[in-house]
């Protein structure tokens, strides 16, 4: 099966891109950030599409655009071309209840409120590649996917046992524009005493916080490092502090660490951050690896394996 990858910045040019494909298209793979109860790579049916739509509120920056891509591909390519959903939550399906059940009312779990975890494609690829590079199994890995979005994953024997993102991609680390985990009482205070609405808080936490919110300059780590402004310096220090706190927590879950893996735009390119982590965790004697993020390749691999099984 010939492979063809293409990146699009908007859905305005998706139709023309599909029509310009260099040859017949056998399948289209879609990275679906949140599929709710759907956790395995599968062919997209009307029922699967509806399930993806139900999670659009939980992952508003991603799912609604994927629905548009699915509909456009179906309109251009027809019903016979397989469209495959590859879920970013799939890798975390191995989490145990102690890791995914929130300590609120147990009824939350029946309502689908639980920790799902994200960046699964990146964590899955990085863990497999790390095992290849180190030439050993089993491994206790902490994979740090650090980009505009950021999450850690504790991996034992190739399986996710804990991760920092939860019910939504907002939980966990400080990110480019997302706050990461904060005291939930802050939100209650802002609603009661400052008159904030849910939509306003959503925008603040997802688009106006993180590196951008603290620095007041940029959500891009490169801009933060180049700036001499005190708030930019503070933004980096908070980012590094939160990262080290969460790495420590993941090390505790694993009971030791064989390697700490950095991937994603910040993870791969921010040497000062990696140096700080290496110094802080020198006592673990863990290897430090930098692995280029290959989420697209992981999607292709998942799609190929599924189609091979279906045709067997």
N, C-alpha and C positions, 0 to 999 in steps of 0.2 A: 504494500500500500504506500504510494508516494505521500510524502509529508509536506505540508505547506503551512507556514505560520505567517500571520500578518497582525499587526497592531493597529487599532483604530482609536482615535481620540474622541470621536462622536459617532452617533448613529446616522448622521446625515450622509456619510460616505460609505456606510456599510454595504448598501445595495450595489454600488458601483464596484466595490472591492470584491464582492462575491462573484459578480459577473466577469471580473477580469482574472479569475483564477486560472492558472496555467494547466488546464486539463479538467476532466470530470472530477466532481467532488463526491467522495463516498460517504463522508461523515463530517459533522461539525461538532467540535467539543466546546462546551461552555463551562467556564469556571463559575460555579454558583456558591456564593459566600455562605448562604444559610438555607438549608433545606428542611429545617425543623426535624421531624422524625425520619426523614429520608437521609441516610448516611452512607449509602453505597453507590458507586458509579452505576448509572442506569440510562437507558434510552428514554428520551423525553416524550411522554404521551400527554394528552390533554389533562389527565389526572395529576401527573407530575408537575406540569406547568402551573396548575391551580395551587398545588402545595407550595411551590416556590413563591407564588404571589402572596400567599398567606403570611410569609415571613418578611415581606417588603418593609413593614413597619419596624421590625427588629433590626434589619440591615438596610436602612433607607438609601444609603449611598451606593448600594450595589445591586440588590435584587431587582428593583424596578427597571434598571437599565438592561439587565440580563433578559428580562421578559421582552423588552423591545427587540433585543438581538435575536431571541428565539423566534419571535413573530416575523421579523424581517427575513431571516434565513428560510423559514418555511414558505413565505410568500415568493421569494426569489427562486429557491431550489426545488420547491414542491414537497409533497408528503413522503415521497419514497426515499429521500436522502436522510439517513439517520442523524438525529441530533442527540448528543450525549451530554448528560449533566454530570459534572465532576465536582463533588462537594468539598468545600474547604473545611467542613466540620468532620469529614469521614475519618481522618486519621485519629481523631480524639474519641472515637466510638469505644475505645478500649478503657476509658476512664472508669474507675470503680465508683460506686455510690458515695463513698467518703469524699471523693474529689469533685463530684458533679452536683451533689444535693446542697442547696443553700440552707443555712441555719435559720430559716424563717418558718412560718407555718407549713407543715408537711403537705397541706393541700396545694401549695404552689407547684409541687412536682406534678400533680395530676393536671394542672393547667399548662404544663409545658415550660414552666419557669425553672430552669436548671442551667448549669454551666455546660455549654456546648464546645467552646474553644474554636479558634479560627487559625488562619495561615497554615492549615493542615497540609496543603500541597508542598509548601516550602519546608515545613518541618519533616515531612516524609522523605522528600528528596535529600535533604541535608543529612538526615540520620543514616540513610542507606549509603550515601557518598562517604560519610565519615567512617563508616565501617570498612568500606573499600580501602580508604587511604590508610587507616590504622591496621588493617589486616587482622582484626581480631573480633571475636564475638564470644560471649555477650559483652555489651557495652552499656555504661551508664553515661548518658550524654545530656548536656543542657544546650539546646539550640536557641540562639538569640536571633530571632528575625526582627531586624531593626530597620525600618523604612519610615515612610510617613505614618504608617500604622506600625505597631510594634508589639511583639509578644514573645514570651519564653515558653519552651516546652521541655519537660523532664521526660526522658525517654530511657526505658530499660528494655534491653533485648529487642530493640526495634519497635517497641510499642509505647504510645503516649500514656503516661501515668499521671501527669498533671500539666497544667498550662495556665497562663495568666489571664487570658481573655475568657469571658464567661457567657452569660446569657446573650450579650451583644459584644461587638468588637470594641466597646468603650472601656471595659474593665481592664485593670492591670497597670501596665507601664505608662509613664508619661510618653506622649507621642508628639507628632508634628503640630496638630491642631486639637487633639483630643486630650482631655485631662487625665485619663486613666482613673484608677480608683481614688475616690475621695470619701470623706466622712459623709454618709447619706443625710445626716442631720443638717448639713449645710443647705441642701436643697429644701428641706422642710422650713428652715429659717428664711430662705429667700422667698418662698411662697407665702409664708405667713406675715413676714415683716417688710418685705420689699415689693410685694405684689407681682412677682414673676409668674408667667404662665408656663405650661408644659412645653409649648413650642419655643418660647424664649430660652428656657433652660436647655432644651435639646440643641439649639443653635450654639449656645455658649459652650456647652461641654464637648460638642463634636467639631465645631468650626473655629472657636475663638479662644481655645485653651492651649495647653501643652507648651511647646517651645514658642509658638506665636504669642500666646496669651501672656506668658511671663516676660519674654524679651521685648515684646512690642515692636519687633523688627521683622521677624520672618519665622516660617515653620521649617525652613531648610537649615539643617545642621551646618552646612558650609558657610552660610551667612552668619550663623551664631559664632562660629569659631573665628571668623574674620573680623568680627566687631570688637571694639574696645569698650563698648557701653557696659556699665555695671549690671544692668538687667540681662544682657546677653550672657555675661559670665555666670550670673545666678541661674539662668535657664539651663546652661550646660551642667552646672553643679547639681541641680535638682535631678536632671535627667540621669546623670551618672550615679547619684545616690540611690535613686529609686531602682535603677538597674541592678546595682550591687545588692540591695535588699532582697530583690526577687530572686537573683541567682542564689543567694544564701538559702532562701526558702526551698528552692528546687533541689539544692544539694542535700538539704535535710530530708526531703522526701525520698531521694534516691539512696541515701545512706553512704554517700561518696560520689565522686565524679571522675570519670576517665578522661573526658574531653569537654571543653566548652567551645561551641561552634558559633561563629558569627556569619550572618548572611543578611541580604537586603542592602539597600543603598547606603545606610548609615553603618551597618555592621561590617560591610566590606571595605568601606572607604574612610572611616573615622579612626585613624590610628591612635590618637590621644585617648579615645574612649576605651579601645581594646587594651592599651598599655595600662590604664588605670585598673581595669578589671583583672588583668594578669598580675599586677602588683598586690591587689587586695586579696586575691585568692591563691597566692603562691603556696600557702600552707596545704592546699589540696593536691599539689603536684599533678594537676590536670594539664593535658595537652591543650593548646590553643590553636584552633583551626579557622581558616577563612575559606568559605565555600560560596561560590557564585550562585545566586538564586536561580533556579531553573524550574519555575512553576509551570511554564508552558510545556517543557519537556515531560514533566510529570503528568500533565493532562493528556499528552499524546500517548504516553505509556499506558495510562489507565484506559483510554479509549481503545487502543490496540488490543489490550488483554480482554476487554469486554467483547469486542467484535469477534475476536478469535474464539471465545467461548460460545458465542451465539451461533457461529457458523460451523462449529465442530459437530 
